[in-house]
């Protein structure tokens, strides 16, 4: 018994386009990620970075203010938070302010002290009193009547000469020798006798003259 079903018609041949047909038994390659699509709102490409590749945001660095000796580079006052103005620091003079990496750095220089006058003194070491006029500069010791030099010291850059009083030695008076004493006695006796004799002559002539009259 014949079937009335007709055999299928052969399909029309597919024209060759130059491409090699894929092997139906080959494992398909994984699809590449699609390129980012332009944003419809702003017209720019939106790039999506995986979360594991995103770098964490750095915390904002702390801003400080320093006060520095410009001659040594050392801090001369406590560091302060934020941007602070310059200030008065004893012994220092403000020079300039700089911004260094966002930080405020004030620079100062030491105040020059005026040079003090150097003097020389002459002091009695027993009383501490000056025994000669004060002199300017560094002067040598000198001879001072009634005093003897002891030592010299540097006190605060000044020259101080110290002296002590000279001890006075009393010399006993020399007694005259025996021969000189005898001579002195003889001279005194002769003088006395001459005075007495002269008086006697004067008396004698006076009485004689009176008798003649």
Secondary structure, DSSP 8 states (H G I E B T S, - for coil): -----------------S-----TTS-----------B-TTT-SB-----GGG----------EEEEEETTT--B-S--EES-------TTEEEEEEEEETTEEEEEEEE--------EEEEEETTT--B-S--EES-------TTEEEEEEEEETTEEEEEEEE------------HHHHHHHHHHHHHHHHHHHHHHHHHHHHHHHHHHH-
